[in-house]
Amino acid sequence: MKTLITNKFFRAFAVILLLTISGVATANTECTYNSDNQITTDVSGNGWCLERDSLARKVSAYKFGLCTELPYANNFQSVCEFIYESDTALELIAEKGVTSSVSGIGDFFLTQDKLFTHSVLLLDYNSATKGLAEFTEAQTGRTGTGTYCWSNGRSHAVTFSETRSTFSAECGTLAESNPQWNERSYHLFADANNAAIPALERNFPNWDGGWTNILLDSNLDASAYTSSAPYDFDSTTNTKYWLAGRGIDSGRGITVTPLTSGLDIQFKVSWGNTISHNATGIWSMSPAGFDLTIDVVK
């Protein structure tokens, strides 16, 4: 028997997480902070770190559902029941300090007394972030210099570390800051064990109930990497979707019963912005992590 859920609780907002696993084309390195929330990471040379407290994170979801096991490309359509499923993407935006409802999800059915241990999101491979970070020392952005740096609305595809005029971060004073959405399309991930190697999957099946990150083509099959250059992250793939599986309550899961009136589903962002730096300055801010939590409402 399936239970009709008519009272929906779907909230999008920012919550600080200890760690999120992302599709960033780098290893996950957290920025370090002092007690004044200023970044203390040494950014004088080549490197990157994940901003702890991003302003906002945006993704577009074509499918969202609950699963009885960790979803992969070859099983997610059989082990998951979908709350949202459409050719029209549902935009999910999480903003720092803001709690807001998401419209566009109608009534849905879930199988009664079934244990759902994981969630799944089928996302567009393009997503966006807004970042604003304070440093202990003045940094150089695309045109300015200051202790605050922010995303300036420039796509990662036209951002180049060696050319300051293309940087996707601007720096200056807090009064000058004007964070904009920085977009990035993930044709490829970085290999989970070696960030220098491109990968079409970035999975952590033993972490917090299991996490999967898999790139799919337009037919929802595994994407193909068609370049002969093994270390070129901008090489051609046929990627269209990003399949993201996450453990619910560390894999312990939830069960829908006849008393269930809704689900409290929270799309969260933290460590959602990758800050890339070199000897010239802060050259890039681009999308990184996100997370979901789900609780039954009775």
Buried (B, 14 or more C-beta within 10 A) or exposed (E): EEBEBEEBBBBBBBBEBEBBBBBBBBBBBEBEBEEEEBBEBEBEEEBBBBBBBBBBBBBBBBBBBBBBBBBBBEBBBEBBBBBBBBEEBBBBBBBBEEEEEBEEBEEBBBBEEBBBBBBBBBBBBBBBBBBBBBBEEBBBBBEBBBBBBBBBBBBBEEBBBEEBEBBBBBBBEEEEBEBBBBBBBBBBBBBBEEBEBBBBBBBBEEBBBBBBBBBBBEEBEBBEBEBEEEEEBBBEBBBBBBBBBBBBEEBEBBEBEEEBEBBEBBBBBBBBBBBBBBEEBBBBBBBBBBBBBBBBBE
